[in-house]
Amino acid sequence: MVQTLVALLALASIAACAPSNKPNSGLQLNTIAKQQHKLYFGSATDNPELNDTAYTSILDSRMFGQITPANSMKWDAIEPSPGNFT
C-alpha cells in the first residue's frame, strides 16, 4: 500500500514537470491512477465545498474517479440522538 502511494506520488510529480501546450492542464490524478491499473483516485468532500466553483471545477473524472461524503454522512450528522434522523 505504501509502495503504491509512493509510486503514484512520484508519477504525479513527473507529470507536473512535463511540458504541456494546454493552459492549466495540471495533474490528472485519476488518469494517472488508472494508467497504473488502479480503480480510481478519489476525494472526500462535503456540501459547503460543492458551492465553491473553483473547487468543483476540478471534480471531474480526470482528477477524481470517486467522491465520498466526508463529515456529512457520519453518524452524528445523520442521527444526532438515538432515533432522531436529520
N, C-alpha and C positions, 0 to 999 in steps of 0.2 A: 504494500500500500504506500509506504513512504517512498519507495523507489519510483512508483508510478507518478506520485505527486512531484517528485524532483524532476523526472523526465518531462512532465507536462509544463512545469515552470521553465525548464531550460528551453523547450521548444517555443514557448511564448516569448522568451527573451530574444531568441534568434529571430522570430517573426517580427518583433518590434524593431529590430535593427535592419531588416530587409528593406531595400528601397521600394517605393510604390509610386505609381503615377496617379493614383486616386487620392484626392484630398480627403483627409480624415478617415482613411481606411482603417487604421488602428488594428489592434489584435482581434482575432476572431476565435475566441477560446473554444466554443462548441465545435467549430470546424476542425480545429487542431485536435481536440479530444477524439472526434470521430475518425480522423486520419490515423490515430493511434489505437483504433479498434475499441474505443470506449463507447458506452451507450450515449452519454451526454455530459456536458459541463453545466451544472445548474447553479441557481441562486435562490436564497430565501429573501422574501420581501413582504411588506405589509401594505395595507390600503393607503395610508397617507403618502407613501412613496410613489404610488401609482398615479398620483395627481401631478407629479413633477415631470414635465415634458422632457427635460434633459436626461432624467433617469430612464424614463420609458423608451426613449429613442434607442437605447442600447439593448432593450429587452426583445431582441429578435432571435431567430433560430441560429444565426451565425455566432452570437455571443453566448446565449444561454439556451440549452435544449430542454430545460425544465425549470419551472418556477414553483417554489414551495412556500406556503404561508409560514411566516415567522411567528411572531407572538400572537397574532390574531386568532390562531387556532389552538392555542394552549388551553388547558382545562380551565384556568381561572378567567379566561376571556369569554369562553362559551358557556361555562357553568359557574358563576361567581359564588353560588351557595348550592348545597345539595338539592337537586330537583328544580332549580331555578335557572333556566337556559335563556341566553340572550341571542 
